[in-house]
Structures are given as structure tokens and as C-alpha cells.
């Protein structure tokens, strides 16, 4: 057996191994595209996006440098968010006012995170990413589908910014209030920093902030998060692009694969059992997390 180094650029892919068979760039791109379809499908079915799968898939499975993997993941997040966000806004689920306000925190956090990512050792990034994966698996297992009720007085900041809104339900439209604006804004800064640092959309933390802290309806939280992650990723991607960590030859098949997988996942989601999906996702993410942490500690990334 011999290892084959495939160079998309000087340091993008380091040690992709194959069985005595030369794999050219076209074949490598095809494999990445197929893997990205699976990542997009899994991300769409669980509501956490494909970024949490893309980065470990590229680094562990294909030997891609972790910073280039993060850059490609951010491009895929922008593409998938842009496509889905328009539909959710049109249907009336996304709270655009909440999303635009919270984007101030996420974009500032994303710029800070992306700046740190270019200066932190790759082994440390792998360890942090592994623990974020474990937390994502935990959130997936403990998430509950519910509709928040319109209770309590209007919060002063929510009233000033006119954040309270309504969402479509089977019987018409249901009003809801936005609570704890300050707490949600602070947590969004953390979500943005993780997005820039790890090359993911941080959808899990955004949903957590809006659903559990700001008490938004679950569907509003997930769709508004989808509306936001593309803007957050774009802020981070600018830094990665400036540092040369976005390789078009890698980002293109990843973006196309995740987009295709997300579209399929959106159709499958209607008939799939949520709890089964959560178990599958948590098992896959748990294994990837352990591998990322181990290889980060061992200095193999």
C-alpha cells in the first residue's frame, strides 16, 4: 500500500490514501461531492446543517488541511442558507427583524473567530471542534419539538425594535412575543465566534438562543437561524479568503454536494421519524468527535 498526495493547492490535501490506485483530481472531486451530499442530507434531516459533518469528513476522510476544510464548509453554508432562507421568509416563518438585529452580534463574533482561526494551531482547532460536535450531538438528542405560547408582557427592547411577530399555523396566524433580547444577543456573539473559528454555521447554538433563551416558537427559531447562518458565514469567509484558505477546486464540489443533499433532505424530512434521525445523527457525530479530539491531541491534524 502506498499513500498518494493529491495537491489542489500547495497545502490543501496532505495525505489522502488509496489502494495502489492513482486517484486524479476529477475522481477526488467526485468522492468529495458524494460525501458532501450525505453531509447535506444528514444536516437537513437534523436541522443542524452540513457544516458539522463536512469539516471532519474532509479532514479525517480525505486528509484535507483543517483550515481549507473550514473554508469550503463556510462556502457551502452560504449557498444552502441562501436557497432555503428565501422560501422560509416567503412562507412567513422567519422573523427577519430578529434575524437582522441578532446578525450584528453574530457577524462581530464571526470576524473575531475567523481571525483567531488563522493563528491557532490546527491540533487545537481539532480538539475544540470535537467538543462542539459532542455538544451538537447532545442538543440533537435532547431537542424537543414545541410551539412557544404568547405569554407575558412585551419586553421593552422587543417593543422598541418591534421584534414581536406572528407565524402561520393550521388555523391561520399565531402571534408570539420575543423575550430576553439581551441574553439572546450575547449568546449569538458566541455562536458567531464559533462559526468563524470552526467554519460552521453554528445553527445549533443559534436555535438554542432563540428557542430556549428568547422563547421563540421552534419553527421560527430554526427558520430564522437558517436565514442568519449565511450572513454569518459570509463574514467569516471574507477573512478565510483573504488568508488564502478557500480553494475553489475544493469548495465547489462541497457546495454543490451539500446543496443537493439539503434539497433531498427537505423532502425526506416530511416522512422521517424525528427521534430515529436524532439517534443516527448523534451516533455519527459522536464517532467523528472522538476521532477529531484524539487526532488533535496526538497532533495528527
MOSUL-V314323 format. One record per helix or strand. SS is the DSSP state (H for helix, E for strand). FROM is the first residue (numbers start at 1). LEN is the number of residues. Records with the same first field share a line. If there is no record, write none. Layout:
SS: FROM-LEN / FROM-LEN
//
This chain:
E: 2-2 / 13-1 / 17-2 / 64-1 / 165-5 / 172-5
H: 25-22 / 51-11 / 66-26 / 96-22 / 122-21 / 156-5 / 181-18 / 203-11 / 218-25 / 248-21 / 274-25
//
